[in-house]
Amino acid sequence: MSATIADRPLTAAAPGPKRRRKPLRSRAYKVFRAVALILIVLVFIAPLLWMLLASFKTNVDIYDASKAVFFTPTWDNYDNVLGRNNYLIFVFNSFWVAFCSTALSLVLGVPAAYAMSRFTMHRSALVVLMARIIPGVSLLVPWYYVFSNMHLVGGYSVLILSHMFVALPLIVYIMMSFFDSMPLELEESAQVDGLTPIGAFNRITLPLSVGGIATAGILSFIFSWNNFMFALVLSGAHTKTLPVAIFNFVSYASIDWGGLMAAAVVVTIPIMVIALFTQKYIVTGLTAGATKG
Protein backbone atom coordinates (compact mmCIF):
# COMPACT_ATOMS: atom_id res chain seq x y z
CA MET A 1 0.00 0.00 0.00
CA SER A 2 1.40 3.29 -1.03
CA ALA A 3 2.26 5.81 1.61
CA THR A 4 0.04 8.80 1.96
CA ILE A 5 1.25 12.30 1.56
CA ALA A 6 1.17 12.83 5.30
CA ASP A 7 3.41 9.76 5.83
CA ARG A 8 6.03 10.93 3.35
CA PRO A 9 9.10 12.57 4.83
CA LEU A 10 9.20 16.32 4.45
CA THR A 11 12.02 17.53 2.23
CA ALA A 12 13.51 20.96 2.49
CA ALA A 13 12.56 23.32 -0.29
CA ALA A 14 15.25 24.10 -2.77
CA PRO A 15 16.91 27.38 -1.88
CA GLY A 16 16.11 30.18 -4.32
CA PRO A 17 18.74 32.27 -5.99
CA LYS A 18 20.42 34.60 -3.59
CA ARG A 19 20.18 38.26 -4.34
CA ARG A 20 23.55 39.70 -4.98
CA ARG A 21 24.22 42.88 -3.20
CA LYS A 22 25.43 45.64 -5.38
CA PRO A 23 29.06 46.31 -4.70
CA LEU A 24 29.89 49.44 -2.82
CA ARG A 25 32.03 50.66 -5.70
CA SER A 26 29.01 50.66 -8.08
CA ARG A 27 26.93 52.71 -5.66
CA ALA A 28 29.76 55.16 -5.12
CA TYR A 29 30.11 55.56 -8.89
CA LYS A 30 26.40 56.35 -9.28
CA VAL A 31 26.56 58.93 -6.50
CA PHE A 32 29.66 60.49 -8.05
CA ARG A 33 28.00 60.60 -11.48
CA ALA A 34 24.86 62.24 -10.10
CA VAL A 35 26.88 64.87 -8.23
CA ALA A 36 29.05 65.54 -11.29
CA LEU A 37 26.01 65.97 -13.53
CA ILE A 38 24.41 68.37 -11.05
CA LEU A 39 27.60 70.44 -10.87
CA ILE A 40 27.92 70.56 -14.66
CA VAL A 41 24.29 71.65 -15.03
CA LEU A 42 24.76 74.35 -12.40
CA VAL A 43 27.87 75.65 -14.16
CA PHE A 44 25.89 76.10 -17.39
CA ILE A 45 22.63 77.27 -15.81
CA ALA A 46 24.10 79.75 -13.31
CA PRO A 47 25.14 82.41 -15.92
CA LEU A 48 21.74 82.17 -17.63
CA LEU A 49 19.94 82.48 -14.31
CA TRP A 50 22.08 85.47 -13.33
CA MET A 51 21.36 87.09 -16.72
CA LEU A 52 17.62 86.57 -16.28
CA LEU A 53 17.57 87.97 -12.74
CA ALA A 54 19.78 90.94 -13.68
CA SER A 55 17.40 91.88 -16.49
CA PHE A 56 14.79 92.71 -13.80
CA LYS A 57 17.16 94.75 -11.63
CA THR A 58 18.37 98.28 -11.63
CA ASN A 59 22.08 98.95 -12.03
CA VAL A 60 22.32 99.71 -8.30
CA ASP A 61 20.74 96.36 -7.39
CA ILE A 62 23.05 94.50 -9.78
CA TYR A 63 26.11 95.79 -7.93
CA ASP A 64 24.53 95.02 -4.53
CA ALA A 65 25.48 91.46 -3.52
CA SER A 66 22.77 91.36 -0.83
CA LYS A 67 20.12 91.60 -3.57
CA ALA A 68 21.44 88.77 -5.68
CA VAL A 69 18.22 86.74 -5.28
CA PHE A 70 15.74 88.82 -3.30
CA PHE A 71 15.02 92.22 -4.85
CA THR A 72 12.21 94.38 -6.18
CA PRO A 73 11.81 93.53 -9.88
CA THR A 74 11.37 96.24 -12.48
CA TRP A 75 10.28 96.20 -16.11
CA ASP A 76 12.19 99.37 -17.04
CA ASN A 77 14.98 97.42 -18.75
CA TYR A 78 12.59 95.61 -21.07
CA ASP A 79 10.68 98.82 -21.69
CA ASN A 80 13.99 100.43 -22.65
CA VAL A 81 14.89 97.55 -24.98
CA LEU A 82 11.55 96.83 -26.65
CA GLY A 83 9.97 100.26 -26.32
CA ARG A 84 12.34 103.19 -26.51
CA ASN A 85 15.07 101.45 -28.52
CA ASN A 86 12.60 99.46 -30.65
CA TYR A 87 14.60 96.24 -30.69
CA LEU A 88 11.86 94.49 -32.65
CA ILE A 89 13.44 95.96 -35.82
CA PHE A 90 16.74 94.35 -34.90
CA VAL A 91 14.94 91.07 -34.21
CA PHE A 92 13.51 91.20 -37.72
CA ASN A 93 16.94 92.01 -39.19
CA SER A 94 18.53 89.04 -37.44
CA PHE A 95 15.74 86.70 -38.49
CA TRP A 96 15.76 87.86 -42.12
CA VAL A 97 19.54 87.59 -42.51
CA ALA A 98 19.64 84.19 -40.78
CA PHE A 99 16.72 82.83 -42.80
CA CYS A 100 18.01 84.01 -46.19
CA SER A 101 21.60 82.92 -45.61
CA THR A 102 20.49 79.50 -44.36
CA ALA A 103 18.01 78.95 -47.21
CA LEU A 104 20.50 79.94 -49.92
CA SER A 105 23.24 77.85 -48.32
CA LEU A 106 20.95 74.81 -48.29
CA VAL A 107 20.01 75.32 -51.93
CA LEU A 108 23.69 75.41 -52.93
CA GLY A 109 25.19 73.15 -50.30
CA VAL A 110 22.96 70.07 -50.44
CA PRO A 111 23.51 69.34 -54.19
CA ALA A 112 27.21 70.16 -53.81
CA ALA A 113 27.54 67.74 -50.89
CA TYR A 114 25.72 65.05 -52.86
CA ALA A 115 28.07 65.45 -55.84
CA MET A 116 31.16 65.40 -53.63
CA SER A 117 29.92 62.30 -51.83
CA ARG A 118 28.92 60.27 -54.90
CA PHE A 119 31.93 61.21 -57.03
CA THR A 120 34.45 61.11 -54.12
CA MET A 121 35.65 64.66 -54.68
CA HIS A 122 37.99 64.75 -51.70
CA ARG A 123 40.12 67.61 -53.00
CA SER A 124 37.08 69.82 -53.46
CA ALA A 125 36.00 68.89 -49.95
CA LEU A 126 39.38 70.05 -48.64
CA VAL A 127 38.92 73.40 -50.39
CA VAL A 128 35.53 73.77 -48.71
CA LEU A 129 37.11 72.86 -45.38
CA MET A 130 39.74 75.57 -45.86
CA ALA A 131 36.97 78.15 -46.09
CA ARG A 132 35.71 76.88 -42.74
CA ILE A 133 39.15 77.03 -41.12
CA ILE A 134 40.11 80.54 -42.24
CA PRO A 135 39.46 83.04 -39.40
CA GLY A 136 36.68 85.46 -40.21
CA VAL A 137 38.70 88.44 -38.95
CA SER A 138 41.22 88.01 -41.75
CA LEU A 139 38.42 88.38 -44.32
CA LEU A 140 36.73 91.50 -42.98
CA VAL A 141 39.13 94.05 -44.50
CA PRO A 142 39.06 92.53 -48.04
CA TRP A 143 35.31 92.10 -47.80
CA TYR A 144 34.78 95.68 -46.72
CA TYR A 145 37.01 96.97 -49.52
CA VAL A 146 35.28 94.90 -52.21
CA PHE A 147 31.73 95.41 -51.02
CA SER A 148 32.21 99.14 -50.42
CA ASN A 149 33.36 99.55 -54.03
CA MET A 150 30.24 97.66 -55.08
CA HIS A 151 28.11 99.96 -52.85
CA LEU A 152 26.74 96.99 -50.90
CA VAL A 153 27.96 97.82 -47.39
CA GLY A 154 25.05 98.56 -45.09
CA GLY A 155 22.52 96.41 -46.93
CA TYR A 156 21.04 93.00 -46.32
CA SER A 157 22.78 91.38 -49.28
CA VAL A 158 26.30 91.83 -47.92
CA LEU A 159 25.30 90.37 -44.55
CA ILE A 160 23.65 87.37 -46.20
CA LEU A 161 26.71 86.72 -48.40
CA SER A 162 29.13 87.02 -45.48
CA HIS A 163 27.09 84.60 -43.35
CA MET A 164 26.88 82.16 -46.24
CA PHE A 165 30.68 82.02 -46.34
CA VAL A 166 30.63 80.10 -43.04
CA ALA A 167 27.22 78.43 -43.29
CA LEU A 168 27.87 76.85 -46.69
CA PRO A 169 30.96 74.81 -45.68
CA LEU A 170 29.15 73.69 -42.54
CA ILE A 171 26.18 72.43 -44.55
CA VAL A 172 28.39 70.72 -47.12
CA TYR A 173 30.37 68.78 -44.51
CA ILE A 174 27.30 67.69 -42.55
CA MET A 175 25.49 66.55 -45.68
CA MET A 176 28.56 64.79 -47.10
CA SER A 177 28.73 62.48 -44.09
CA PHE A 178 24.98 61.97 -44.31
CA PHE A 179 25.07 61.00 -48.01
CA ASP A 180 28.07 58.72 -47.39
CA SER A 181 25.97 56.72 -44.93
CA MET A 182 23.10 56.20 -47.41
CA PRO A 183 23.31 52.98 -49.49
CA LEU A 184 23.92 53.54 -53.18
CA GLU A 185 21.65 50.59 -54.04
CA LEU A 186 18.55 52.71 -53.43
CA GLU A 187 19.47 55.11 -56.22
CA GLU A 188 20.52 52.27 -58.52
CA SER A 189 17.15 50.58 -58.03
CA ALA A 190 15.36 53.82 -58.80
CA GLN A 191 17.35 54.24 -62.00
CA VAL A 192 16.52 50.66 -63.02
CA ASP A 193 12.84 51.57 -62.63
CA GLY A 194 13.30 54.41 -65.12
CA LEU A 195 14.36 57.45 -63.10
CA THR A 196 17.24 59.63 -64.18
CA PRO A 197 20.09 60.32 -61.70
CA ILE A 198 18.56 63.73 -60.97
CA GLY A 199 15.13 62.15 -60.56
CA ALA A 200 16.54 59.54 -58.17
CA PHE A 201 18.14 62.33 -56.16
CA ASN A 202 14.91 64.35 -56.00
CA ARG A 203 12.54 61.46 -55.27
CA ILE A 204 14.66 59.03 -53.27
CA THR A 205 17.77 60.59 -51.77
CA LEU A 206 16.43 64.02 -50.89
CA PRO A 207 13.37 62.80 -48.91
CA LEU A 208 15.56 60.35 -46.98
CA SER A 209 18.01 63.10 -46.04
CA VAL A 210 15.49 65.37 -44.31
CA GLY A 211 17.14 64.74 -40.93
CA GLY A 212 20.54 65.86 -42.16
CA ILE A 213 19.08 68.91 -43.92
CA ALA A 214 17.25 69.89 -40.72
CA THR A 215 20.45 69.54 -38.71
CA ALA A 216 22.53 71.61 -41.13
CA GLY A 217 19.82 74.27 -41.44
CA ILE A 218 19.31 74.63 -37.69
CA LEU A 219 23.04 74.92 -36.95
CA SER A 220 23.50 77.45 -39.76
CA PHE A 221 20.56 79.51 -38.52
CA ILE A 222 21.96 79.54 -34.98
CA PHE A 223 25.38 80.66 -36.25
CA SER A 224 23.88 83.49 -38.28
CA TRP A 225 21.63 84.60 -35.43
CA ASN A 226 24.54 84.84 -32.98
CA ASN A 227 27.09 86.33 -35.38
CA PHE A 228 28.51 89.62 -34.20
CA MET A 229 31.76 90.27 -36.05
CA PHE A 230 30.49 90.35 -39.63
CA ALA A 231 27.44 92.47 -38.80
CA LEU A 232 29.51 94.93 -36.77
CA VAL A 233 31.61 95.89 -39.81
CA LEU A 234 29.24 95.32 -42.75
CA SER A 235 25.82 96.35 -41.43
CA GLY A 236 24.26 99.80 -41.53
CA ALA A 237 22.06 101.85 -39.25
CA HIS A 238 18.88 100.19 -40.56
CA THR A 239 20.28 96.67 -40.94
CA LYS A 240 21.82 96.13 -37.52
CA THR A 241 21.29 92.68 -36.09
CA LEU A 242 20.60 91.94 -32.43
CA PRO A 243 24.20 91.16 -31.36
CA VAL A 244 25.35 94.50 -32.76
CA ALA A 245 22.42 96.38 -31.23
CA ILE A 246 23.27 94.96 -27.81
CA PHE A 247 26.67 96.63 -28.07
CA ASN A 248 24.91 100.01 -27.86
CA PHE A 249 24.46 99.49 -24.11
CA VAL A 250 28.25 99.60 -23.70
CA SER A 251 29.58 103.16 -23.67
CA TYR A 252 32.98 104.69 -23.01
CA ALA A 253 32.15 105.81 -19.47
CA SER A 254 29.74 103.16 -18.19
CA ILE A 255 27.76 100.03 -19.01
CA ASP A 256 23.99 99.77 -18.66
CA TRP A 257 24.01 96.27 -17.20
CA GLY A 258 20.24 96.10 -16.75
CA GLY A 259 19.51 97.00 -20.37
CA LEU A 260 22.37 94.80 -21.56
CA MET A 261 20.98 91.77 -19.73
CA ALA A 262 17.44 92.43 -20.97
CA ALA A 263 18.69 92.64 -24.55
CA ALA A 264 20.72 89.45 -24.01
CA VAL A 265 17.56 87.67 -22.86
CA VAL A 266 15.78 88.83 -26.03
CA VAL A 267 18.63 87.38 -28.11
CA THR A 268 18.91 84.12 -26.18
CA ILE A 269 15.27 83.05 -25.79
CA PRO A 270 14.49 82.44 -29.52
CA ILE A 271 17.59 80.29 -29.97
CA MET A 272 16.88 78.33 -26.79
CA VAL A 273 13.33 77.66 -27.94
CA ILE A 274 14.52 76.54 -31.38
CA ALA A 275 17.18 74.26 -29.87
CA LEU A 276 14.67 72.82 -27.38
CA PHE A 277 12.10 71.84 -29.97
CA THR A 278 14.57 70.69 -32.62
CA GLN A 279 17.13 68.83 -30.50
CA LYS A 280 15.77 65.50 -31.77
CA TYR A 281 16.56 66.44 -35.36
CA ILE A 282 19.99 67.80 -34.42
CA VAL A 283 21.01 64.59 -32.64
CA THR A 284 19.55 62.38 -35.37
CA GLY A 285 21.27 64.30 -38.16
CA LEU A 286 24.66 64.45 -36.42
CA THR A 287 24.67 60.72 -35.66
CA ALA A 288 23.26 59.58 -39.01
CA GLY A 289 26.65 59.72 -40.74
CA ALA A 290 28.53 58.02 -37.92
CA THR A 291 28.31 54.62 -39.60
CA LYS A 292 28.28 53.60 -43.23
CA GLY A 293 26.26 50.90 -44.92
Secondary structure, DSSP 8 states (H G I E B T S, - for coil): ----TTTS---------------HHHHHHHHHHHHHHHHHHHHHHHHHHHHHHHTTS-HHHHH-GGGSSS----SHHHIIIIIIS-THHHHHHHHHHHHHHHHHHHHHHHHHHHHHHHTT-HHHHHHHHHHHHS-THHHHHHHHHHHHHTT-TTSHHHHHHHHHHHHHHHHHHHHHHHHHHS-THHHHHHHHTT--HHHHIIIIIHHHTHHHHHHHHHHHHHHHHH--HHHHHH--TTS--HHHHHGGGB-SS-B-HHHHHHHHHHHHHHHHHHHHHHHHHHHHHHHHTSS--
